[in-house]
Amino acid sequence: MSVAPLHRLYNHYSELPFSMRILYTGALCILGMGYLFGMLYLVHVYSGRDGNPGLSYEDLVIAYTGSGKGSRLESALRGPMASMLPAEEANALVKWAQQGADRPTYETFIRPTIDKRCMSCHDGSNPHLANLGGYDNIKKVTEQDTGTDIFTLVRVSHIHLFGMTFIFFIVGLIFSHAYVRPLWFKYLIMGLPLFCEAVDISSWYLVKLYHPFAWLTMGAGGIMGVSFATMWFISMYQMWIGKTPAAILQRGDRDEEIIG
Ligand code: HEC
């Protein structure tokens, strides 16, 4: 069976100078450590948001879009503070909070209720109770949980796009020296993580619009992890353990063992 000849610019690890293999191995080890710490951080930050241990689809939805629950004021008025005031006054407070807690309404309608019903305890004299005196203090407990805000996403996006491209470029470059057949598999495992980077980052914003996009976030993240691990292990194995493939040994212009 005739095999297509190897490209003259393709070198297997066994054809590279020893110094390059040292550099490649060191870089792979450090990037591998970095990836593990990245995973630990991710699990720590995202898991358990839905009340169950471990990282799940719900955790991601909550992280990007918020819990869907109202503000601290709303949960207090529906819960432990419900007995402090008549229901219609509580409803007026909740409605005001849901509609954005504006200052004019506060001055005319909200402040009198708060002063009358809440200030006996929440006037700031007890350090363990939220101080509800004044607009700014009450505004703080009316904020809705809407998940990671767009500006934070933009900041994290550009860091990730630059950072992850460095990772997959370096690992991909090292892996490009591996002898892998079928070739389409090699191309796929090198190209896919870069494609998934774009999908992953875009999905953060899309989850805000439509929750099931969180599956895309998880899928893209998973494919990146699998590609990274595959390239890492194949590279290390072929660099230090595996025998030089026959196709490489057969090529004519093979250098003698030289030091470099
Ligand atoms: C008799 C004292 C008392 C009164 C009156 C009172 N509260 Fe409270 N409030 C507490 C205590 C004690 C806590 C903390 C314990 C708890 O959450 O059950 C608390 C907690 C809260 C919290 C939760 C704060 C947080 O950190 O999430 C909010 C919000 C709140 N109160 C709002 C109100 C509002 C609004 C009113 C008036 C309608 C009010 N409270 C009246 C005693 C009071």
Residues whose N, C-alpha, C, O or C-beta is under 5 A from the ligand:
A	BS01	HEC	R72 L73 A76 P80 M81 M84 L85 R117 C118 C121 A130 V141
